Structures are given as C-alpha cells and as structure tokens.
Amino acid sequence: MRIVLVGPPGAGKGTQAALLAKNLGIPHISTGDLFRANISQGTELGRRAQEFMRAGDLVPDEITIGMAKARMEQADAAEGFLLDGFPRNLAQAEALDDILRAAGLSLDSVLDLEVPEDEVVKRIAGRRMCRNDSSHIFHVEYTPPKAEGVCDVCGGELYQRDDDREETVRKRLEVYHSETEPIIDYYKAQGLVTTLSALGAVADVTERALAALKP
C-alpha cells in the first residue's frame, strides 16, 4: 500500500505512522528522517539542504521532492510506503503524483488525522522535556511528573521548549491551515481521503486507521 498521512501538529502523526507502517510491513518515510539521512550521508541533496538550513531559510520544494523520490525508489519501498510530513503543500502533492505516475503507480489512501485546535494547543503547550535527556518527555496534564519540574527518570530539570509555547503552536497551526490543508481537498477530489478522529488512546486511533485501510 502507498499511503499519505496528514494532520495538524500535535495530531500524533509520527506515532501513528510508525505503528501503521509496522502493522502493514511497509517503510515509514518521514521528512525529518529524509533530511537527517541525506545530511549524515553527505548526499548532494543533503549538502544543498544544509546550506539553506544553516542560513535559516526554508529548504526549497525541489530538494525535499528529490529526497522523497530517491527514498521511494529504494528496494524496501517496492511494495509500498507510508509518507509522514510529505507532501507538505500542493506543489509537493502534484510532484508526488507525477513521480508515481511515471513509475506506473498511484496512492492507495490518504489518512487525515483530525484534532480540534484547542486540543492541539493543549497537547503541545503542555509538553515538558528533561534538560539531561530529550527522550524523557512529560505532560503537565496527561503524564505529569511525580514532582513538579523534576524528571522522574533522572532527576533533571523539566522545561518547555520554545517550539512548544502556545504562541508558537498557534503560528504553526496557521502555516498548516494555509499550506498543508489544501492538499486534503486535492486528494478528496481523487477520492483518496479518509478523515479519522485522532482523539483517544493511541491504540484506538491505530485501530481506526487500520480499519479504514481495509479493502
């Protein structure tokens, strides 16, 4: 299966993408992983992307598209893949269609994870990370530490990342609405979109998604 996963920041796309890809036996291809892999491997696209990133500029679509194309052409993606974070806008969605069409392929499904905006803000703005180890993550409401501001695992100080502050989250949502949401209508016109509630337990959301993918 060839699947695109979309949804606002805080919808749990990364978590669901990894679980779905494992269940379906296909690779999970995320934009973040593409950039990290290309930069660490020193590819031409990675070097070009790093130049823009160092200058604080957005990486042009053509570089992101080139990375995604190269990854989808790898052997483990021959029977399908799950795309997370790509395409991010209409230009990328149209390029993805062109890439697949040239290979005689097409998308099977687009899963749209839906979360109310206030819930997105609550999920992200409530996150706290440990200064000693960024993998130690808590939430002031959903998974609070035993002692306020102190990591349960190592005793390190918990803090709120700048990216997680409410004003930043709302700006990220504005970008999502203006740039990424239009691809949902683009794929709806192709009859590919299933909208799923991303509220509730992680396992419940995964179950909904797998049910939607059944023929």
C-alpha positions as CSV (number, residue, x, y, z in Angstrom):
1,M,0.0,0.0,0.0
2,R,1.0,3.6,-0.7
3,I,-0.3,5.9,2.0
4,V,0.0,9.6,2.9
5,L,-0.7,10.6,6.5
6,V,-1.7,14.2,7.1
7,G,-2.9,16.1,10.1
8,P,-2.0,19.2,12.2
9,P,1.0,19.5,14.5
10,G,0.2,17.5,17.7
11,A,-2.1,15.0,16.0
12,G,0.3,12.2,16.7
13,K,1.3,11.6,13.1
14,G,4.8,10.3,13.9
15,T,3.5,7.8,16.5
16,Q,0.7,6.6,14.2
17,A,2.9,6.4,11.2
18,A,5.4,4.2,12.9
19,L,2.7,1.8,14.3
20,L,0.8,1.6,11.0
21,A,4.0,1.0,8.9
22,K,4.9,-1.8,11.3
23,N,1.4,-3.3,11.1
24,L,1.4,-3.1,7.3
25,G,5.0,-4.2,6.7
26,I,6.0,-1.1,4.7
27,P,8.6,1.6,5.4
28,H,7.7,4.8,7.3
29,I,9.1,7.7,5.3
30,S,9.2,10.9,7.3
31,T,10.5,14.3,6.1
32,G,12.7,14.6,9.3
33,D,14.3,11.2,8.6
34,L,14.9,12.1,5.0
35,F,16.8,15.3,5.9
36,R,18.8,13.6,8.6
37,A,19.8,10.7,6.4
38,N,20.8,12.8,3.4
39,I,22.8,15.2,5.6
40,S,24.6,12.5,7.6
41,Q,25.4,10.6,4.3
42,G,26.7,13.7,2.7
43,T,24.5,13.4,-0.4
44,E,24.3,16.3,-2.9
45,L,20.7,16.9,-1.8
46,G,21.8,16.8,1.8
47,R,24.5,19.3,1.3
48,R,22.2,21.7,-0.5
49,A,19.5,21.3,2.2
50,Q,22.1,22.0,4.9
51,E,23.1,25.3,3.2
52,F,19.6,26.6,3.4
53,M,19.1,25.3,6.9
54,R,22.3,27.0,8.2
55,A,21.1,30.3,6.7
56,G,17.8,29.9,8.5
57,D,15.9,29.5,5.2
58,L,13.2,27.0,4.2
59,V,14.5,24.1,2.1
60,P,13.1,24.5,-1.4
61,D,10.4,22.0,-2.5
62,E,12.7,20.6,-5.3
63,I,15.2,19.4,-2.7
64,T,12.6,17.8,-0.5
65,I,10.9,16.2,-3.5
66,G,14.3,14.9,-4.8
67,M,14.9,13.3,-1.4
68,A,11.5,11.7,-1.2
69,K,11.8,10.3,-4.8
70,A,15.1,8.7,-4.1
71,R,13.8,7.1,-0.9
72,M,10.7,5.8,-2.6
73,E,12.9,4.2,-5.2
74,Q,14.7,2.1,-2.6
75,A,14.1,-1.7,-2.6
76,D,12.2,-1.8,0.7
77,A,9.6,0.6,-0.7
78,A,8.8,-1.5,-3.8
79,E,5.6,-2.9,-2.3
80,G,4.5,0.3,-0.7
81,F,5.3,3.0,1.9
82,L,3.7,5.4,4.4
83,L,4.6,9.1,3.9
84,D,4.6,11.3,7.0
85,G,5.2,15.0,6.5
86,F,5.4,14.8,2.8
87,P,3.8,16.2,0.7
88,R,3.5,19.4,2.8
89,N,1.9,21.6,0.1
90,L,0.2,21.4,-3.2
91,A,3.4,21.7,-5.3
92,Q,4.8,18.6,-3.4
93,A,1.5,16.7,-3.8
94,E,1.4,17.3,-7.6
95,A,5.1,16.3,-7.8
96,L,4.4,13.1,-5.9
97,D,1.6,12.2,-8.3
98,D,4.0,12.8,-11.2
99,I,6.6,10.6,-9.6
100,L,4.2,7.7,-9.0
101,R,2.5,8.1,-12.5
102,A,5.9,7.9,-14.2
103,A,6.5,4.6,-12.4
104,G,3.0,3.3,-13.2
105,L,1.9,3.6,-9.6
106,S,-0.6,5.6,-7.6
107,L,-1.6,6.3,-4.0
108,D,-4.0,3.9,-2.3
109,S,-5.1,6.1,0.6
110,V,-4.7,9.5,2.4
111,L,-5.5,9.4,6.1
112,D,-6.4,12.7,7.6
113,L,-5.9,12.8,11.4
114,E,-8.4,15.3,12.8
115,V,-7.9,17.0,16.2
116,P,-9.7,20.2,17.5
117,E,-7.3,23.2,17.5
118,D,-7.7,23.7,21.3
119,E,-6.6,20.1,21.9
120,V,-3.6,20.6,19.6
121,V,-2.5,23.6,21.7
122,K,-3.1,21.7,25.0
123,R,-1.1,18.7,23.8
124,I,1.9,20.6,22.6
125,A,2.0,23.5,25.0
126,G,1.7,21.1,28.0
127,R,4.8,19.1,27.0
128,R,7.9,19.3,29.2
129,M,11.3,17.9,28.4
130,C,14.2,16.9,30.5
131,R,17.3,19.0,30.0
132,N,19.5,15.9,30.6
133,D,17.8,13.6,28.1
134,S,15.3,14.9,25.5
135,S,13.7,11.4,25.3
136,H,12.3,11.9,28.8
137,I,9.1,13.7,28.0
138,F,6.2,14.6,30.3
139,H,2.9,16.5,30.0
140,V,1.6,18.8,32.7
141,E,-1.9,17.2,32.4
142,Y,-1.7,13.8,30.7
143,T,1.6,12.4,32.1
144,P,2.7,14.8,34.9
145,P,6.0,14.1,36.8
146,K,5.8,13.0,40.4
147,A,7.5,16.3,41.5
148,E,6.7,19.4,39.5
149,G,9.6,20.4,37.2
150,V,11.6,17.3,38.0
151,C,12.2,14.4,35.7
152,D,11.0,11.1,37.2
153,V,13.8,9.2,35.4
154,C,17.0,11.0,36.2
155,G,16.0,14.0,38.4
156,G,16.9,16.5,35.7
157,E,15.1,19.8,35.3
158,L,12.0,19.8,33.1
159,Y,11.5,22.7,30.7
160,Q,9.2,23.9,27.9
161,R,10.8,24.2,24.5
162,D,10.4,27.5,22.7
163,D,8.7,25.5,19.8
164,D,6.1,24.2,22.3
165,R,5.0,27.6,23.6
166,E,1.3,28.5,22.8
167,E,2.1,31.4,20.6
168,T,4.5,29.3,18.5
169,V,2.0,26.4,18.3
170,R,-0.7,28.8,17.0
171,K,1.7,30.1,14.3
172,R,2.5,26.5,13.3
173,L,-1.3,25.9,13.0
174,E,-1.7,28.9,10.8
175,V,1.1,27.6,8.5
176,Y,-0.7,24.2,8.5
177,H,-4.0,25.7,7.5
178,S,-2.6,27.8,4.7
179,E,0.0,25.4,3.2
180,T,-0.9,21.8,4.1
181,E,-4.7,21.7,4.4
182,P,-5.2,22.5,0.7
183,I,-3.7,19.1,-0.1
184,I,-6.7,17.4,1.7
185,D,-9.1,18.9,-0.8
186,Y,-6.7,18.0,-3.6
187,Y,-6.8,14.3,-2.6
188,K,-10.5,14.4,-1.8
189,A,-11.1,15.3,-5.5
190,Q,-9.3,12.0,-6.2
191,G,-11.5,10.1,-3.7
192,L,-8.5,9.1,-1.6
193,V,-9.2,10.8,1.8
194,T,-10.5,9.2,5.0
195,T,-10.8,11.5,7.9
196,L,-10.2,10.0,11.3
197,S,-10.5,11.3,14.8
198,A,-7.1,11.3,16.5
199,L,-8.6,11.7,19.9
200,G,-8.4,8.9,22.5
201,A,-5.9,6.2,23.2
202,V,-3.0,5.7,20.7
203,A,-4.1,2.0,20.2
204,D,-7.7,3.1,19.4
205,V,-6.5,5.6,16.8
206,T,-4.3,2.9,15.2
207,E,-7.3,0.6,15.1
208,R,-9.4,3.2,13.4
209,A,-6.7,3.8,10.8
210,L,-6.2,0.1,10.0
211,A,-10.0,-0.4,9.7
212,A,-10.1,2.5,7.2
213,L,-7.3,0.9,5.1
214,K,-9.1,-2.5,4.7
215,P,-10.4,-3.1,1.2
